[in-house]
Amino acid sequence: MIRGFLFLIGFGISVAGGISMIAYLNLFATGMSIMEFVKFLVSRPESYLLPIGILLVAGSIYLSGTREPDFREDE
């Protein structure tokens, strides 16, 4: 249950961060260099949503459960 909740929260956060990253790619059309773009991304708080969401999703996938699955109990 907790793993599913972490997965969904992480997925939503990483989607929000990914959309903002894609939207910021339009800054290249204004003449920004790559270094200026990276400095801009580091200064924006929504840029950190993508890696935080990916870490939550990865953590929910690789989080080890303490009990056995129900379908293996009565074999």
Secondary structure, 3 states (H helix, E strand, C coil): CHHHHHHHHHHHHHHHHHHHHHHHHHHHHHCCCHHHHHHHHHHCHHHHHHHHHHHHHHHHHHCCCCCCCHHHCCC
